[in-house]
Amino acid sequence: MSLAPDAAGGPARARRAAGGLASGLSPLMVGTGATWIAAAFNDTERSAASGVPIEAAGFRLQYVAPDPETFRLAYDEVGNAVLWFLHHHLFDLVRSPVFDRRFDVAWDAYRSVNRSFADTVIATAPGDAVVLVQDYHLALLAPMVRAARADLSLVHFSHTPFAAPGLCTVLPDAVRRELFEGLAGNDACGFHSARWASAFDTACRAAIGHVPPTFVSPLATDAHGLARSAADAATQTAVARLAAVVGERRLVARVDRIELSKNLVRGFLAYEDLLERHPEWLGRVVFGAFVYPSRTGVPAYRTYRQEVDATVARINERFGTSTWTPIHLDASDDYALSLAALTLADVVMVNPIRDGLNLVAKEAPLLNQRDAVLLLSPEAGAWDELADAALPVHPFDITGTADTLHRALAMDPDDPERVARAARLRELAAARSPGDWLDDQLAAAEIGR
């Protein structure tokens, strides 16, 4: 969630955030009476942090506002630049990571932010409450809370993959022990994929000699909410706009954040390879990339954005004509246009290097009206559920991805394989609801009591 001043000058009000995790979880909170403890990201939110919780659609929103520089160090320097890179296997080990005195200061800040959240939980949680802790930014929270509130049950859920056990050893020994002791302080730890749970189990045992209970619960998309969004006027207008751009051509679509793990550049290079080796597709297909910036406080992400832009410009210059632009790149974070792309696509590309889940892979089959073929990296957590119906694309194999893209594009709309795969994808994507994921966490808390 984020907070905005009331347009009439009244008190601040809650509104839905644009980001992935917050926007995915907020519908689950509606009407529960629960309290969501969230970080304050702007001045309006920080000013609300010292007040009473904000009522928001049947739940309460309580902000925590650490010192801005402390929060920046914890969020960007540790969370996004170290733990995110670790779990997504993004380190160039010849050059990074480097753990020096600056990292020591950042790790102290990370510990301090976890303490701020823990203190808020300690002060506000009702007796015998269940505390659901979300993601890698709060890995140290559980022991801090438990020391003061033994009545509370704590469940940690990781929305990222979990690093291979051997890679965890790049962390300094003291940091690695503190990290795993923090996670092991929970009654249970949950993951989207059995692969990530197994990696955690092995790495935790190696680091501290014991492991908390784990469970696997892949998050599902909100099918009803998605259908409402697809039917609204803004989305229908976006569908018409995009259909005019694509015309009679086939549409390859991707909807992603512009971040290293999503592997955008290799996807574009595979498309370039397709056009080079299969010139019959020249002028007959458009690659629509509907993306938005992410983690701009981390230098590597700003550099990657530049690489994305340069790659698209080069391919469009190489193959484009006066009547055809091969890649349509839109980085405006236009939600309606993203829904339109998934609705009209003939092929949806989801080729991450590693991904905790990837909800787009589940949203696309529920939105799509053309029996789109899903190209999916087996390194996405969603592969566990969708493997029966998706076509696999190795995230580092550009030639192989181009071959699979050619295979998918060559399937006519009435191709029996295309129709059968799409039907199976819809069935698999609709098999679970977001409420199932929430219930699994509450059940894990009960087991740990």
N, C-alpha and C positions, 0 to 999 in steps of 0.2 A: 504494500500500500504506500501511497504518498499522500501528502497533506497540502491542501490549497486554501488560501484565504477565501472566505465567502465573497461572492461577487458584489453583494450589497454592503460589504464592510463589516459584517458580523463575525462571529467566531470561526476559527478554521474548521474545515470539514474534510472528511476522508474521501478520497477518490481512488479508483483502481489504478494500479501502476502499469506502466508499459512493459516492464521487464519480465523475463521468462518465469523465474521461480515465484515471485510475488503474485503475478497475474494468474499463474496456474493454481496457486493455493488459496487465493482469496475467496473464490466461490465456495470452497469447502467450509469456510468460517461462518457464512451467513446463517443466522438464526440459531447458532450453537450456544450463545452466551459465554463463549470462551474469551480469553484475553490473548491478543496477538502482541507480543513484544518485538518491536522492530527498531532498526537503527534509524536515526534522524540523518537525512542526507542534505537537507537545506535549512536555511535560516528559519523558515516557517515551522518546519518540523522540530527544530531544536528549541524554539520558543515554547512549543507545546509539551516538551519532554518533562518539564517540572510540574505540570498541572495534573489534573485528574485524568484518568483514561477517557478517550473519546469514544462515544457511542457510534457504531458504524454497522448498520444493517444487521442488527441482532448479535453483534459481538463488540468487544471493547478493544481499542487500539492504544497501546502504551508505548511511547517512544523512549529510547535510551539515547543520550547525547553525550558521548565521550568528547574530550577535547578534540577539535577538528584535526590537528596534526597527528595526535595519537591514533585517531581513527584512520587517517590516510595511511600511516605506516602499517597498521594492522591489516587494513583492507587491501591496499595495493601492493605493498612491499612483501607481505607474508602471504596473505590469502591468494591474491591473483598472480603474483610473480613467482611464488615458490610452491605453495600447496596445489594450486591449479595446474601449474606446469608439471609437478611431480605426478599427479594422478592421471594426467593426459599424455604422459611420456613425451613432453615437448622440450626437455632439456637437451641442449647441445653439450654433452658432457666434457668435451675438450675445453669449452669456454665457460660453461655455466652448469650449476650454480656456483657462486663464490660466497662463502660464509665468513664475513669479516666483522669488524666492530660495528659497522652500520647495520648489519643484519642483527647483531645482538640487541641494538637499540630497537629495531623493528619487532623483534620477538618479544621484548619487554612490553611494547605497545600492544601486541597481539594478546598477550597475557592480561594486560590491563583492560582491554575491551571485553574479553571474556569475563573478567571480574565485574565489570559494569553490568553486563547482562545477568550474571549470576546474582548480584546484589538485588537487582530488580525482581528476579524470580523469587528470591528469598523473602522479599518484602511484600509481594503482591499475591503469591499463589495461595489459594485456599488450602485448608488441611486435607492431606491425602490426595492431592491433585495429581494428575498425569501431566508431565511436561514433555512436549514433543519438540526436540531440538533439530533444526534443519541446517544441514550442510557443514562444510569444512571450516567456515569462518568461526564456528563455536565449538571446536573440538576439545577445548580445555574446560568447558563449563561444568560438566557433571560433578567432578569431585568437589568443586567449590560450593555447589549447591548442596550436595549431600552432607558436607561437613556441618552445615547449619540446619538443614531441613531433612532429617532422615525419614520423614513421613511421605516425601514426594517420590513418585516413580518417574524415571527419566528414560526416554527413548531417543536415540540419535539416528537420523536418516541421512545418508549420503546421496546427493543427487548427481555426483560425478562418478566416473569409474573409480576403482581403487588401484593404486600403483602396484605393479609387480613387486613381490617381496624383495627381490634383489635391489631394485631401484630405491626402495625406502632407505637403504643404507647410505645414500648420499647425504642424508640429513646428519648434522652433528649428533653424536651419541646422546648427549643430554637432551637435545631437542626431540630426538626420535622417541626417547623414553617418556618424556613429558607428554608428547602428542598421543602416544598409545595408552598411557595411564589415564589420560583425559577421556579418551573414547571408551576405555574399559570401565570407567566409572559409571557408565550407563547400565540400566537394567537389560537393555538389548540394543543392538545396532542393526539398522536395516539398509538394504541395497536394492537397486532396480534389477540386478542380474545376479544369478548364482556365481558367475565368474568373478564379479567384484567382491562378493561375500567370501569366496574362497581365498582370494588374494589377501583380503584383510585378515582372515583367520591365520594364514601362514605368517604374514608380516608381523602381526600382533604377538603371536606366540614367540617368534624369534626376538622381538624387541624386549618383551617384559615377562615372558614365560607363562602367560595365561591369557584367556580369551573370553569376552562376554558372550552371551547368547546372541546369535545372529538370525535374521530372517530376510526373505526375498519377497518384495512386493513392487512390481512395476506399476508406475503411475499410469492411469488411463486418461484419455482426453474426455472432456465434458461434451458428449455428443449432442445433448439437447441445447446447451449454450452455443455450441458451434453452429448448429442448424439455425438458431435465431439470428446469429451474426451474419450468416450467409444470406439470410432472407431480407435483411434490412436494406433500406434505400441506398445507403452509401456503398454497400457491397455490390448491389445490382448495377449501380452506375459505373463502378470500377470494372465489373465484368464486361460491360458494353465498351468501355474505353480500351481495355486490353484486347478484346476480340477485334476491334478496329485496327490495332497495331499488328496483330498476328495475321489477320486475314485468313486465307486458305492454307497457310503453312502449318506444319506440326509445331507444337510448343513443348520444349523441355523447360521445366521450372525447378527452381530451388528457392526456399525461404529459410534464411539463416541470419544469425549474427555474423558480423565480419570479425572473425576471431581465428586464431591459429588452428585450433583443433577441428574446425569445421571443414578445412581443406578446400576452400573455394578455388584457389589458384590451380591446383591439380585438376579440379573439375573442368575449368576453362581450357586447360591444356589438352585434356582428353577430347573435348569438343573440337578444338583446333585440329587434333590428329584425325578425328572423324572426317572433317571437311577436306583435309589434305588427301586422305586415302580413299574417300568415298565422295568424289565430286558430284555424284548424282544428288547429294543433299544440298548443294549450293543453291541458295535462294529459296529452299523448300522447308527450312526449319528455323525457328528462333529460339535462342536460349534466354529465357527470362530469369534474371537473378534479382530477387526482391529481398534485400539485405539491409542491415542497419548496424551502425558503429557500436563497438563494445569495448569496455575497459580502456578507454582512451587515456587513463592515467598511467598505463604501462607502456613504455616506449616501444616494445616489440609489437604491440598491437597497432600503434600509429604507423610504424614502418610497414606492417602487413597491409594496412589499408592502402598505402601508396602502391604496393606491389599488385594488389587486386585491380586498382584503377589502371595501372600501366599495362597489365596483361590484357584487360578488356580492350583498351584503346588500340593496342598493337594488333589484336586479332580482328577487330572491326576495320582497322585500316588495311589489313592484309586481304580480307575477303569481302568486305562490304561493297555495295554498289549504290547507285543513286536511289534505288528502290528497295534496298534490303540492308538492314543492320543486323549482323549475325547474333550479337549479344545485346540484350536490352538490360542494362544495369540500373536498378533503382535503389538508392540508399537512403530514401526519405522516411523509412519506417512507417509506411502507409499500410495500416492493418487491413483495410478494406481491399487494397490492391493485392496484398499477399493472399487473402482468401480467394480473390478472383483468379490468381495464378494457379492455385491448387485446384480450383473448380474446373478450369479450362485445359489443364495440362494433358498432354499425351504421354509424357514421361516425367516422373519426379525423381530428381537426383538427391540422394542423401548419402554422402561419401566421407564421413568424418574419419579422422585419424583414430580418435577414441571419443566415445560419448557415453555418458552415464545412462541415458535412455534415448532421447530424441523424439519428442512428441509430434513433430511435423510428419514423421513416418507413419504415425497413427491418424493424424488429422487429415492427411491427403486422401486416403481411401474413403473417409466419411464425407468429404466435401466433393470429390471429383465426380463429374458428370460424363466422363469420356472413357471410363474403364482404363485409366492411366496405368502404365507399368511403373512399378517402384524399383529403382536402382538403389540398393542399400548396402552400406559397408557392414561386414560382419563384426566390426569393432564398435558398432553402436549397440547399446544395451537392448534396444528394441529388436535387434536381430533374433534374440532368443524366442520372441513371440511371433515374428513375421517371416521367419526363414522359409516356411512352406510355400509362400506366395511371392516373395520378392526375388529379384535377380541380384545375385551378389556382385559387388564391385570392390576389388582390393584397393584400399585407399592410396597405395603408393604406385600402383600399376596403371600408368596412363594409357598404354596400348591396350591392355585388357579392358579398361573402362570404356575406351572408345569402341572396342569390338562389341561390348555389351550394350552400349548406347545405340549402335547400329542395329543390333538384333531387336531392341525394343522399338525403335522408330520404324523398322520394317514390318512390324505387326499392324495389320490393318485394323480399323475399329471393330470389325466383326470377326477377327481372328479368334478361333476357339481358345487358344492358349491365353490370349490377352483377356478375354472375357472371364475365363475360369480363374485366372490369377486375381483379377480385380474383385471378383465375388468373394474369393477366399480372404483377401486382404480386408474387405469390409467386415466379414465375419470375425476375423481375429481382432481387428481394431475396436470392435464393439463388445468384445467378450467381457471386459471389465469396466467398472465405472470409477471415477475419482473417489467415491465413497468407499469402495472396496479397499483402496490404498490407505485411507484414513482408518478404517476399521482394523486393518492388519497391524497398524502401529498401536492402537489401543489394546488389541489382543496381546501384542508382545509385552506391553506394560503390565498386563494382568499376570502373565507367566512369570515376570520378574519380581512380582510382589512377594 
